[in-house]
Amino acid sequence: MAKTILIATDYSLESLNILKKVLKEKDASEDQNQYNIILTSGYDSGDSIRDLLFNTKTTVFNKIRPEEFCDGYGIIKNKYPHLVNKIICDVFTGSFQRTFNQYVKAENIEEAYYSSSIKSKGKGKFDITPYIKKCKDLTSQDIAIEIRERLPERGRLAEIFVEA
């Protein structure tokens, strides 16, 4: 049976370092489990009737998730096929802790990982880290990642190959 983990992301290539570190640690500990990984960002869908009626997850992802991000997590998934059952991208649109707790239960999420050094930036995005920290049903961990300012690969797919 596959376990489900949540990784808080802002859909930047830097945030894939959280996924890389988590899978690297599980691989080093010779973990025999398979994981369903949910990459989740907070997204404020607004209160406009038009936006609520006509925005789908696809249109939201087209706004906030670059194509390089999808290619990047695909590469990471291929590196750890024995650990990754599937990777799903999702957005959390709620604004209450109770809503987040219900999201965790509905998705059967057991573990959550986030990085304090990555802050969601961009139109409509918000950080779900406070919700993760307050959720009593989750085992959560802050993953320390180094974000180097001077990196020639910054913003390009090659960035995921840089070892931290």
N, C-alpha and C positions, 0 to 999 in steps of 0.2 A: 504494500500500500504506500502510496506517495504522500509525503508530508507537504504542507503548503507553507511557504514563507513569503513575507511581504518585504519589499525593498523600497524605501522612500526615495523618489527620484524627482528631478526637475527636467528630465529628458535631455540633459546635456551629456556630452561624451565623458565629462569628468565624473558624473554620477555612476557610470558603468564600473568605475574603480571599486565601488562598494560591492557590486556583484562579483567582480574578479576576486576580491579579497575573501569574501564569504566562501566561494567555491574552492578557492585555493586552500583555505583552512580546513574545509570539510574533506578535501582530497588528501591533505597531509595527515589527517586523523583517520584515514581509511574508512570513512563513513560508508556504510552499505546501503543507506536509504536513497530513494529517488525523490526529487523535489519538484513540486509545481511552484514556480516562482511568479509572483505578481509584482510587476514594477508599477508603482502607484504614485501619482502626483495629485496634489489638491488642485481643484479647478473651480473657480467661482463662475457659475453659469449665468449670473446676473438675474435680474428680475423682470426683464423685458418679455412680454408675452411672445413676441416674434422669435426671440432667441430661444425661449423654452420650447416652443413648438417645432421650430425648424432646425435646431442644432442637434445633430446626432453625434455619437462618439467618434465617428469617422471624420466629421467636420472639425470637431475639437482637436483630434489628433493631427489633422492636417495643419492646424494653427500652431500647436505647441510641440510637436515631435518631429525633429528633422530625420530625413531618410538615413543619414549616417548613423543615427542612434539604432535604428532597426538592423542595419548591417553589422553594427558593433556587437549587439547582444546575440546576433546569429553566430558570429565568430566565437564568442565566449561559450555559447551553448555547444558548438561543435568541438570545443576543446575538452569539455567535461560531459560527454554523452552518457557516462555511467551514473552521473549525479543528477542531471537535468531531465525530467520527464517532459515538461513544457514550460514555456515562458509566455506570460500574458501581460499586455500593457493595459492599464486601467486608470481611471480618474475617480477621485473621491470628490463628490460635489456637495456634501453635507456641511453644516456649520455648527453641529452640536456633538459633544462627546458621545451621547447616547446613540446617535446615528452612526458614528464610527464604530462603536462597540457592536452594533448590529451588523455592520459590514464585515467585521472580523469573524463573527459567528457564522454568517451566511456563507462566507468563502472558506470556512474551516482553517483559518490562518493560525498557526501555532507559534511561529517566530517572526520577529520583525527586526530589520536592520536599517540604520540611518546613519548619516554623517552630519555632525554639527557644522562642519566646514562648508557644506553645500547649502546654499539658501536659494529657494525657488524665486526666480526672477523672471519677469515677463508678464505680458498682459493676461490677466485672469488666473495666474498660478498663485497658489499659496502653499506654505510649508505644513506638512501633516505631522511633523515631529512631535509637537505638543500633544496631539491626539494619541500617538503611539506611546509616549511616556506615561500618559494617564490611564491607558487601557490595562485593566487588571487581568484580562484573559490572555495576554501576550507575554512571551519572553522576548524582551527587546535588548538590543545592544548597539552602542554607538561605535561605529567603525571609523577609526582615525585614518584619514587619507590626506596625503600631501598634495596640495594644488600648487604647482610651480607656475610662476608668472611668466618666466622666460622659457617657453617650450616651443620649438619650431613647428611641432605637429599640432599645436593648439587649434581646436575646432575642426580638425580633419580626422578621418578614420584611423590614421596611423597612430593617433594618440592612445588608443586602447592597447597598443603593443608595447608602450613604454612601461617598464617595470618600476613600481613605486619603491 
